[in-house]
Amino acid sequence: MTYEMRMKDIREESLAEGEAKGKAEEKLATAKRFLNMGLSVQDVAKGTSLSVEQVEKIKAESE
């Protein structure tokens, strides 16, 4: 594998990791907003595709 090909692979991997991290952060922010709006943990989990356990953890951290 040439140096250029390897660098391209590294850039693509970094971009994918950054996108995944951004999506995860957005889910957390959305869950916090939903909880602040008074939605139930179960509804927040459904609306964000997070697990109930994750939403409960977010709720406990924000109290």
Summary of the structure (lengths in Angstrom):
residues: 63
radius of gyration: 17.1
end to end distance: 51.7
largest distance: 54.6
contacts: 146
relative contact order: 0.11
helix: 84%
strand: 0%
